[in-house]
Amino acid sequence: MTKAQAKTQGTPAPQAETELALQGAWRVVVLNDPVNLMSYVVLVFKKVFGFDEQTARRHMLEVHEQGRSVVWSGLREKAEAYAFTLQQWHLTAVLESDEAH
């Protein structure tokens, strides 16, 4: 094996790194806003994620008291779909890379 072969085999290609980043875990984070009622946020969480009342209220209270709540974590494509859906319901939702995974 030549030095050039050893060097290219030791580092992943940029395309592979990009694919890995896209496939990694992502978080859907709902941020607090001064517009939506707490009862409305609970309703949206129940409809979008299928949360029970207690889980929806817990996430809503996190948003209200801490300014944010991680409501879902998983593959980026699904995370983007959830964030888009929440935005359609007029909630402020963003994606974050879940670096712990």
ROPALUM-184282 format. One record per residue (C-alpha): x, y, z; residue in one letter; residue number from 1. Coordinates in nm, 2 decimals, m for minus. Layout:
residues N
ATOM     xx     yy     zz lumgu tikol
ATOM      X      Y      Z     a   NUM
...
***
This chain:
residues 101
ATOM     xx     yy     zz lumgu tikol
ATOM   0.00   0.00   0.00     m     1
ATOM   0.14   0.34  m0.09     t     2
ATOM   0.13   0.65   0.13     k     3
ATOM  m0.13   0.81  m0.09     a     4
ATOM  m0.36   0.50  m0.06     q     5
ATOM  m0.32   0.49   0.32     a     6
ATOM  m0.40   0.86   0.34     k     7
ATOM  m0.72   0.84   0.13     t     8
ATOM  m0.85   0.53   0.31     q     9
ATOM  m0.81   0.69   0.66     g    10
ATOM  m1.03   0.99   0.60     t    11
ATOM  m1.40   0.98   0.49     p    12
ATOM  m1.50   1.16   0.17     a    13
ATOM  m1.68   1.49   0.22     p    14
ATOM  m2.00   1.35   0.07     q    15
ATOM  m2.00   1.06   0.32     a    16
ATOM  m1.96   1.32   0.61     e    17
ATOM  m2.25   1.52   0.47     t    18
ATOM  m2.47   1.21   0.44     e    19
ATOM  m2.38   1.11   0.80     l    20
ATOM  m2.47   1.46   0.92     a    21
ATOM  m2.81   1.45   0.75     l    22
ATOM  m2.88   1.10   0.88     q    23
ATOM  m2.78   1.18   1.24     g    24
ATOM  m3.02   1.26   1.52     a    25
ATOM  m3.19   1.60   1.51     w    26
ATOM  m3.42   1.77   1.77     r    27
ATOM  m3.74   1.96   1.71     v    28
ATOM  m3.74   2.24   1.96     v    29
ATOM  m4.05   2.46   2.02     v    30
ATOM  m3.97   2.81   2.14     l    31
ATOM  m4.18   3.04   2.36     n    32
ATOM  m4.38   3.31   2.19     d    33
ATOM  m4.61   3.58   2.33     p    34
ATOM  m4.90   3.50   2.09     v    35
ATOM  m5.03   3.14   2.14     n    36
ATOM  m5.24   3.04   2.44     l    37
ATOM  m5.11   2.76   2.66     m    38
ATOM  m5.43   2.56   2.59     s    39
ATOM  m5.37   2.60   2.21     y    40
ATOM  m5.01   2.47   2.24     v    41
ATOM  m5.13   2.17   2.43     v    42
ATOM  m5.39   2.10   2.16     l    43
ATOM  m5.13   2.12   1.89     v    44
ATOM  m4.89   1.89   2.07     f    45
ATOM  m5.17   1.63   2.11     k    46
ATOM  m5.27   1.66   1.74     k    47
ATOM  m4.92   1.67   1.58     v    48
ATOM  m4.74   1.42   1.81     f    49
ATOM  m5.03   1.22   1.96     g    50
ATOM  m4.92   1.31   2.31     f    51
ATOM  m5.16   1.24   2.59     d    52
ATOM  m5.28   1.54   2.80     e    53
ATOM  m5.01   1.50   3.07     q    54
ATOM  m4.72   1.48   2.82     t    55
ATOM  m4.85   1.77   2.61     a    56
ATOM  m4.90   1.99   2.92     r    57
ATOM  m4.54   1.91   3.04     r    58
ATOM  m4.39   2.02   2.71     h    59
ATOM  m4.61   2.33   2.70     m    60
ATOM  m4.50   2.42   3.06     l    61
ATOM  m4.13   2.37   2.96     e    62
ATOM  m4.19   2.61   2.67     v    63
ATOM  m4.37   2.86   2.89     h    64
ATOM  m4.13   2.85   3.19     e    65
ATOM  m3.79   2.77   3.02     q    66
ATOM  m3.85   2.93   2.68     g    67
ATOM  m3.81   2.60   2.49     r    68
ATOM  m3.89   2.23   2.49     s    69
ATOM  m3.74   1.94   2.28     v    70
ATOM  m4.06   1.78   2.16     v    71
ATOM  m3.91   1.52   1.93     w    72
ATOM  m3.57   1.37   1.83     s    73
ATOM  m3.48   1.15   1.53     g    74
ATOM  m3.38   1.15   1.17     l    75
ATOM  m3.35   1.49   1.00     r    76
ATOM  m3.61   1.44   0.73     e    77
ATOM  m3.88   1.35   0.99     k    78
ATOM  m3.76   1.63   1.21     a    79
ATOM  m3.80   1.88   0.93     e    80
ATOM  m4.15   1.76   0.86     a    81
ATOM  m4.25   1.80   1.23     y    82
ATOM  m4.10   2.15   1.24     a    83
ATOM  m4.28   2.25   0.92     f    84
ATOM  m4.61   2.11   1.06     t    85
ATOM  m4.57   2.30   1.39     l    86
ATOM  m4.49   2.62   1.19     q    87
ATOM  m4.81   2.57   1.00     q    88
ATOM  m4.99   2.56   1.33     w    89
ATOM  m4.82   2.90   1.40     h    90
ATOM  m4.58   2.77   1.67     l    91
ATOM  m4.21   2.87   1.66     t    92
ATOM  m4.02   2.55   1.60     a    93
ATOM  m3.65   2.50   1.50     v    94
ATOM  m3.42   2.21   1.44     l    95
ATOM  m3.10   2.14   1.63     e    96
ATOM  m2.84   1.88   1.58     s    97
ATOM  m2.86   1.62   1.86     d    98
ATOM  m2.48   1.60   1.92     e    99
ATOM  m2.53   1.35   2.20     a   100
ATOM  m2.61   1.07   1.95     h   101
***
